[in-house]
């Protein structure tokens, strides 16, 4: 990774300090959802294609979320990714949707 690429990833990580951010790399590579908030350390929500939702905390996301260490605090199984996404949206409300979809 060049220094310019590293700086770009650092800016992406920093931009999540106060708002939920979807990691598009995870979605494009695996078809799964990963949301995070907190900059270099904070909270995350992950949803697999099979509907497994995990949530918890992460640390050391430097220069990006792919480098983080995750601590799972909640695991819930839903029938599908869509069902799990709806459940998260209902629990976290309109603010979560606004931050992740319309950002």
C-alpha positions in Angstrom: 0.0 0.0 0.0 1.4 3.4 -1.0 1.3 6.3 1.5 -1.5 8.0 -0.6 -3.6 4.8 -0.4 -3.0 4.5 3.3 -4.0 8.2 3.8 -7.2 7.5 1.9 -8.1 4.5 4.1 -7.3 6.6 7.2 -9.8 9.2 6.0 -12.5 6.6 5.5 -11.9 5.2 9.0 -11.9 8.7 10.5 -15.1 9.6 8.8 -16.9 6.8 10.7 -16.1 8.4 14.1 -19.6 9.8 14.6 -21.8 8.1 12.1 -22.5 4.5 11.0 -20.6 3.6 7.9 -21.1 0.6 5.6 -18.0 -1.2 4.5 -18.6 -1.5 0.8 -15.5 -3.7 0.3 -17.1 -6.4 2.4 -20.4 -6.1 0.5 -18.7 -6.3 -2.9 -16.3 -9.1 -2.0 -18.7 -11.4 0.0 -22.2 -10.0 -0.4 -22.4 -9.5 3.3 -23.0 -6.3 5.4 -20.6 -4.7 7.8 -21.5 -1.5 9.5 -19.2 0.3 11.9 -19.0 3.6 13.9 -16.2 5.0 16.0 -13.1 5.7 13.9 -10.1 3.6 15.0 -12.2 1.8 17.7 -15.9 1.6 18.1 -19.0 -0.6 17.4 -19.8 -2.9 14.6 -22.7 -4.9 13.1 -22.1 -7.7 10.7 -24.8 -9.6 8.7 -24.0 -12.7 6.6 -25.8 -13.9 3.5 -27.3 -16.6 5.7 -28.8 -14.1 8.1 -26.3 -14.4 11.0 -26.1 -11.1 12.8 -23.1 -10.3 15.0 -22.5 -7.1 16.8 -20.0 -5.8 19.3 -16.9 -3.7 19.5 -13.7 -3.3 17.4 -10.3 -1.9 18.0 -7.2 -1.1 16.0 -8.9 -0.3 12.7 -5.8 1.3 11.3 -5.6 2.2 8.6 -9.0 0.6 7.8 -11.7 -1.6 9.3 -10.2 -4.7 7.6 -7.3 -4.5 10.1 -9.5 -4.3 13.2 -9.8 -6.8 16.0 -13.5 -7.6 16.6 -15.1 -8.6 20.0 -18.5 -10.2 19.5 -21.1 -9.3 22.1 -24.3 -10.3 20.4 -25.2 -13.1 17.9 -28.6 -13.6 16.5 -29.8 -15.8 13.6 -32.4 -14.6 11.2 -34.0 -16.4 8.2 -32.1 -14.2 5.7 -29.8 -11.2 5.3 -32.9 -9.1 4.5 -34.7 -10.2 7.7 -31.6 -9.4 9.8 -31.2 -6.0 8.1 -34.8 -5.1 8.8 -34.4 -6.1 12.5 -31.3 -3.9 12.8 -33.1 -1.0 11.1 -36.1 -1.4 13.5 -33.8 -1.5 16.5 -31.5 1.4 15.6 -34.2 3.5 13.9 -34.2 6.2 11.2 -30.9 7.7 12.2 -29.1 4.5 11.4 -30.8 4.3 8.0 -30.0 7.9 7.2 -26.4 7.4 8.1 -25.8 4.2 6.1 -28.0 4.6 3.1 -28.0 8.3 2.3 -24.4 9.1 3.2 
